[in-house]
Amino acid sequence: MAKRREYSRELIGSLRESGEAAAYLNAAIGEGDRELFLLALRNVAEAQGGVAAVAAKASMSRESVYRMLSVRGNPEMKSLCTLLQSMGLRLAVESAEGSAEG
């Protein structure tokens, strides 16, 4: 269990950098799994001071952010964009042409 806590601490520490957070979220999106993306977003929120701090920055209630990022969460586009913006991130679409998958 100590290795898991150490990994978690290192992960959260690395996600404090916006470039690392963006790459982490992009990798999660690339997996095509909503639950994985929401977990990644929760980890980024934790790195930004926790869900309560991110909710306050986004002018959203803590409860709604917790609900949005839960396993059963289904955030609306507007809420997702607001939350990402509060963490210094944004949602973008890129062409798949030239990628290894496209």
N, C-alpha and C positions, 0 to 999 in steps of 0.2 A: 504494500500500500504506500510505502514511503516513496518508491520510484514514481508512482502515479501522481502523488502530490507534488513532487519535484518537477515532473514534466508539466503539470498543470501550471505551476508557478512560472516556469520558463516560457510556456506558451503565452500566458496572459501578459508577461513582461514584454515579449516580442511584439504583441499586438498593440502596444501603446504607440508604436510608430505607424503613421497612417499608410505608408507604402506596404508594410507587412500586413496590416489589417485588410487593405484592399486586395492584395494577392490571396490572402487566406479566404476571404469571402468569394472571390472569383473562382477559386478552386472548389469551394463548396457548391457554388451555383453550377459549375461544370459537371458535377456528379449527377445533377438532375433529381436530387432528393430534397424535398421541401423541409423535412425534419432536420436533415443535416445542415441545410442553410440556416434554419432558425437557431440551431445549436451554435453554429459558427457566429451568428449575429449576437447571441447571448454572451459568448466568450469575448467578442469585441467590446460589448457594452461593459462587461466586467473589467476589462482593461482600461476603459475610459472612466472608471470610478464607480461602476456598478449601475444596475438598472435604475435605481432611484435618481442618481445623479444625471444619467442620460435622459430620463423622463423629464426631469426639471429643465434641462437645457432645451429639450424639444417642446416644452410647454404642453406636455401630455401628463395624464395621471400615471402614477407608478403602477397602479393596478392594471390599467389598459396596456401598458408596455409589457408587464409580466404576462398577461393573457395573450398578447400578440406574439410573444416569443416562446410561448409554451409549445409542447409537442403537438397539441391540437390547434395551435395558432394558425390563423389564416389572414395575415395582415392585408389591408387594402393598400393599393399602390400609393395613395397620398400619405398614409401613415408611415409606410416603409420609407418613402423618400424623406419625410420630415425627420424620422429617426436617424437615418443615414446622414442627413445634413447636420444634425446636432453633433455628430461624431466626426465631422469634417470629411465625410465621404459622399459619394453620389452614385446613383445607378446609371449605367451606360450600356448601350448595345453596340457590338462590334461585328464586322463582317466575318463570317466563317471562312471566307476564301483565303487560301494560303495557309490555313491552320492545319495541324497534323490530323485533326478529326474531320475537317470539311473537305 
